[in-house]
Amino acid sequence: MSDLIRLPHHDASGNLQVVIEAPLGSTAKLKYDADVKIVRWERALPEGWAYPCAWGFIPSTLCDDGDPLDAGVLFEGSTWPGVVVPARAIGVLRVRQFLPNSEAQHNDRVVVVPVRSSDGSCPGTPERALREKLEQFFVAVGEQTGKRVEIDGWGGPEDVERAVREAAQRYQASSGEGS
């Protein structure tokens, strides 16, 4: 498998690139291990929970939690770990997580859609029911790992681009790669 962490965060056409770790419906937390360039099984999700969207990260970014910027791809089709999806931003779920005996950490989740669906259309902003489902999912999964998770609301596509830009700058500074 390639070094997916180092891919550009945008492709040549300006689309965000999202590396899939866990496909829609996965009942396991899968995580890309950049040291050995494989996707590892990390743990089972809480009983009754499955990823409500394809889940992964935006490459060449780094967040406060030490991982790349998280991203969910709203798409009913099949994906697999390691697949790179060209996407456009539709929103960002603002999240604060609290580890035991630690200060709050921002760990936002970007929400995107593939550049084109099978019928050529591009869905818009997630409906309220889906936003609530995503919020409930991240609170429940966070609790399983000993984190308290608080939802700070939603931002739009412009907030996604700002989050990507900031996470890309953090990645460049930490990796010593040029801007």
N, C-alpha and C positions, 0 to 999 in steps of 0.2 A: 504494500500500500504506500502511496506517496506521503510526503510530509504535508498533511492537510492543514496544519496550523499556519504554515508559511504562505499559503495561497494568498493572492490579493483579496481584499475585502470586497472590491468591485471588479467586475469583468470589463473587457474592452468596450462593451456597449454601455457601461455605467450602471449595470444591474448589480444589486447586492448578491454576494455568493454565500450560500448557506450549506455547510457540511452537515449531512444527516448523521446523527448518532443512533437515535431510537425512532423507528418508524411509527406512524399512526397506529394506535392500538397495542403497542408494546406494553407488556406488564413487567418489564425489567428496566432498570436504569442502566443504560449502556454509555460508555464514555471513551472518547478517543484518547489513547495514550501516545503522546507525541514522542516520547523517548524510544519506543519500539515500533511506532507507526502501525498500531493495530487498534481496533475497537474492542474494549474489554467489557465483560459483564461486571457490573459493580454491585448490584443488589436487586432483590425483588421489590416491586412497589407495594404499598399497603394493599391488603386483600380488597378486591373489588375496584381497584383503580387501574387505569391504563392511560397511556398518553393520549390526550384529546386532539393531538396534531402531530405531524412529523416533527421531531425535536433534534436540535443540533446547535451549531455555533457559527459565528461569522469569523472567518480566519483573519490572521494578522491584526487581532484585537486582544486587549487584556483589560480585565475589570478588577475591581477592588478585591474580589474573592480569589484572585490569582488564576482564573480561568478566562477563556475567550468570552466575548459577549454572547449570551444565550439567545437562541432564535427558534421560534415555532413557525412551521410552514403550514398554512391552512390549505389543505389539499386532500381530497377524498381518495386519490389514487395510491398506488403502491410506491414505496421508496425502500431503500436498503441502507444500512450503515456504510458510510464512505461515499455515498452519492452526493454530488454537488448540484444544488438547485439554484439557477439564476432566478432572482426574485425581486419584488418591489415591496417597499415598506408600506404598511397600513397603520401601524400603531406600536406603542410600547407600553407594557405593563410595568409600572413603577413599583418596585418591591424593596422593602427593608427586611433584612434577616438579622436575628439576634442569636448568636451562639452563646452557650452557657458561659458566664463570667467574662463577657466580651461586649464591646461597644457595637452599635448597629452598623451593618454593612449594607451598602446599596448593591442590589443584584437584579437589575432590570432585565426584563424579557422582551425582546423584540418580536413582533408579530409581522409576518410577511405572507405574500401569496406568490406562487410561481408567476413568471412574466406572462405566460400564456397557459390557459387551461386547454383541455382537449377540444372545446368548442370555440377557442380563440378569444374568449372573454376574460376579463380580469375582475375578480370579485373586489368589493370595496371594504369599508370598515367592518370589523366583526360586529355582529348583532349583539344586543344586550345579553341574551341567554348564553351565547358563546363566551362573551367576556366574563360572565359570572362563573361559568364552568371552568375556565382557565384559572381564575382567581382561587376557586375552591380547590382545584387540583394542586396548585403550588403551595397553598397553606397546608393541606393534608400531607403531601410528600415531605415538606419541610419539617413538620412535626415528627415524622417517622425517623428523621435523622437527628433529632434533638435540637432543631432550630425553631425559634418562634418567628413566624413570618407575618409581616404586616403589609397590606396593600395600600399604596399611596396614590392610586388612581391611574388614569390612562393618559398618554400623550399621543399626538398624531405623527404623521410621516416626517415632519420637520424635526420632531424630537428624536426620532430614530436616527436621522442623519447626524444630528448633534452627538448622540450617544456613540455612534460608530466612529465619528471623527475623534472624540475624546479617548475612546478605547484604543483606536489606532495609534494615537500619539503616545499613549501609555505603553503600548506594545513596542513601538519604535524606540522609546527611551530605555525600556528594559532589555531589549535584544541588541541594542547598539546598531540597528539598521538605520540607514539614512531616511530622511523624510521625503 
